[in-house]
Each structure stands twice: as structure tokens, then as C-alpha cells.
Amino acid sequence: MKAHRKNVDTMTKVGVLVFPGSNCDRDCYDVIHQIFRQEVEFVWHQETQLKDFHAIVLPGGFSYGDYLRCGAIARFSPIMKAVRQFADDGGFVLGVCNGFQILLEAGLLPGAMLRNRSLKFICRQVHLRVETQDTLYTRGYHSRQVLRLPIAHGDGNYYADAETLERLKRNKQIVFRYCQSDGTVDEKANPNGSVENIAGICNEQRNVLGMMPHPERASELVLGSQDGRGIFASLFNL
């Protein structure tokens, strides 16, 4: 793979993918357009090309009704071949919640998602700790900064085998971990059973990020938190 681009200071155009069942696409669009004043377009799942985009967002929701497994059908959408090529060429790809699940199913990120250990859908605020600033998505945060973001998922239990987990840690690909409000990472802070409290990871090239918490739902004070704004501000270098 080609090395990821060093910065996106000239970024002006973002594509937000839309699958049947996406329900956070408009939220992502509004944050990018209304708050950060970046050019943004919706990209329907049946499209086969990505033109002139600097970044792509795979939003949350229930693509294809989450039949078979979350993201298992969406990975075969025509647009995903273009997304893979886009990522291989160094383009920036952000997957949130269902978008993270799709990236895992498509093999753009390692590991898999299991049902929450409670076997129940969870929708609430959680705390997560920034584990690395060495991504274009987290450079605006402080190392080990604690964020407050919402989650809303039934299959957010991240799993990776021992070999994959060791590689993630060795390459510092674990970007976020669930934690207590004081930054302590422990079992009590783990809402879904994710291995080692993992809430978000990136690929080895660091241009693809997947995370279960929703930064787009925590980008305005009226929503109760602005902690998610740093994801987009970092990406746009604002």
C-alpha cells in the first residue's frame, strides 16, 4: 500500500456514503457542512466511483437491516470496491458505528464485531480515552485525553485474536479505549465486552479509522457534548 498523505490542509470535499438503512448520514453531513464549512456530498451505495474526494465517511445506522451480520451485506455494495481503492491510494476513511462494522467486514480494518455481552442494544453516553495522537483524526487531542461520546449499538463487542491484538498494540493502532471519567481503563467502563476496552482502531497506514462511539452526535453543546468535534477538526486541520 502507498503511504498515507501527511496532511489534508487543502481538504475541501468529503463524501458521506449512504446505504439502505443508514440513519446517521445526515448528522455527519451537517457537522461537516454546517460546523466546519467543508464541501460534502452524499454518495449512494450503488455508485462505482469516488471522484475528487479527500475523505470518505461511512456513517452509522443499520445497513441492509443488519441482516446476516452488521455490515456483512454492505461490504458487497458496488461503492465498496471504490472505497478500498481510495484507502489503498492513501485516502482518508472514517467509519462510525455501522460504518466501523462495514470496514471490518470489508477487511479494511482487522478484527470483528460480536453481539454486546449483555445481548441488549445499548444507547447511552460513555467515556473513552485517546490512546494515540498519531493519526490525522486525533492530532487535535491530547494523549490520554478523556472524551464523552454517545454509543448506540447492539453489536459493538470488538474482538481480535491474540496475534491480531498484539499487532494492534505493537503498531499503536488502538486509537480509543472505553474508560472511566478519570481515564481509568477497567472492566466497569466497558459497555459491551470489547476486548481490552477497545472503542476504535486504525489500519497500519493510519488513514482508515473505525470507531463505535458517535463523534457527529457530540459536536455541538446543544447535544450535551462537543468532545467529538476534535475528530473532524483534526481531519480538516482546523
N, C-alpha and C positions, 0 to 999 in steps of 0.2 A: 504493500500500500504506500501511497505517497504521504509524505509528512503533512500534518495539518497546517493550515495557514497560521501565521504567527499573530495576526490581529485582524480585526474586522472594523477598523476605524472608519472605513468608507462604506460600511453597510447601509443599504438603503431599501432593500427588498427582502421580505420574508414570505414564505409560503406556508399556509396552515392547511394541512390535509383534512379532508372530510370523508369519512366512511359512513355507510349506513349505520346509524346508531351512535355516531359521535354526538356528544352533548356539551362539550367544553370548547368547541371550536370558536364560537362567538366570543367567549370570555378571553381566549388567547388573542383573537383578532383585536378586540377592544383595547386590551392592555398595550399591545404593540402599536396600535394606531393612535389611540386617544391619549395615552400617558406618555409614550416615548416618541410619538410623531414619526414613526418609521413607515415606509411603504409596505403594505401587506396585501396578499391576495389569498382567497380560498382556492384550494386545488382538489378537485373531485377525484375520488379513488379510481375512476376509470381512465383518467389521463395516463399517458405513457411517457411524458417528457416533463422535465423541470427546467425552465428557461429563465436565465438571468436572476436566479435567487442566490442570496448569500447564506441563508439559513432556512431550515425546514422544521416545522413543529408538528409533531403527532400528538393530538390532544386526547384528553380523557373522554370517557363515555363507555359505550357497550357495542363496539363494532360488530356488526352482523349478529347482534343479540347475544354475544359471547357464547354462541353455540360451539360445541366440541370442547374448546378451551378458549380462555380470553386471548384474543389476538390470533388464534390459530387459522381463521379464515382470512382475516385482513392481510396476513403476510403474503397471500396469493393474489391480492389486488394488483391490477396492472401497474399502478403507480409505484409499487414497492421495488420493482426492478430498477426504476429510475432513482429511487431513494438510495438503494445500495450503491449504485454507480456514483451518485452525488457524494456519499460518505467516503467511498474509496478515493475520490478525487480531492478529498480534504474539506468538503463542505460541512457545515455545522448542522447537526441534527439533534433536536431536543424532543424526547418522548416523555410525556407526563401521564402517569396512571395507566390507562389503557394503552397509551402510546408507548410506555415502557414495556408493557406486556407484548405489544406487537414487535418491538425491536428485539426482544428476547426470542420470540418465535421465529423471527426472520434471520436470526443468527448474527445480528449486528452488535449484540451485546451477549456476554456469556451468562449461563445460569438459566433458571426457570422460575416461574411463579406457581405456588401451591395455594390451596384454599387457606384462608385465615384459620389459625389453630382453634379459634372459637367456633368455626363453621358459621359465623354470622357476618353480615355486612356491617362494616364499621364506618361511621361518619362523624368525625369529631376533630378538634384541634389537637395537634401533637407538637412536641419539641424535637428538633433534630440538630445535630452538631455538624458543622462544616469540618470535614476531615482533611481537605486539601484545597489550597488556593491555586494549585497548578492546573487550572482549566480555564478556558475562556468564559465559562459560566459562573465561576466562583472567585475570580480575581478581585472583585469588589468587596468581598467579605474578609473578615479577619480569620486566621486559623483558629479553629475550635470555637468560633462564634456560634451561639445558640439561636436558632430561629424558631418561630412559632407559625406553623402552617397547618392547613386542614388536610385530612385524608378522607377518602370516600371510596371504599373498595371491599370486595368480598374475596378477592384472590390477590392479596398483597404480600403473601408469605414468601419472601425471596429465598431461593435455595441454590446452592452451588456445592459440588462435591469438594472433597478436601484438596485435591490438586488445583482445581479452579480457584478455590478460595485463597490458597497460598499464593497463586499467581496474582490475584487481585491485590493482595496485601503487599506483595513484593514490588509491584509496579505502581502502587499508590492509586489504584483505580477505584477504591471505595471513596466516594465523594461525600455522602451523607450517612449518618447513623442516627437512629432514634435515641433520644436521651431524656433525662430529667431536666427540669427548668434550669438547674445549676450546671448542666453539661455532663453530669454523670451518666455513663452508658451502663445500664444494667437491665435485668430481665423485667423489672417492673415498668420500665419505659418502653418496652417492646409491645406494640399494639397488636401485632399479627403473627408473631412467631418467626420472623425473618432471621436467618442465620446471622449471628453476630450483630444483630440490630441494624442490618443494612437497609437503608432507605433510598439509596441512589448510587449508581456506579457509572463509570465512563469506559470507553474502549481504550486499548493501548495507545492509540494515536491521539486520544484525548479530545477528539472532535465530535464524538457521539456521547450524549448523556441521557440516561434514563433515571427517572425518579418517581416514586409513588405519591408523595405529597404534592399538593397543587399550588405552585407559586403564583399562578394567574388569579387565584382566589384570595390571595393575600398581598395585593399590590396597591390597595387603597385603604385608608383609615376607616372609611365607612364600612368596610368588610371586616374590621376588627384587627387587622394586622397589615403592615406594609413590608414585612420581612421577605416576601417573595420577590419584591422589586429588584433586589440585587442580582437575581439570575439574569433578568433582561438587561439591566443596566450594565452588568459585566459584559454580556454578549455584545451590546451596542457600544461599549466603552464610553458610557456617559457618566 
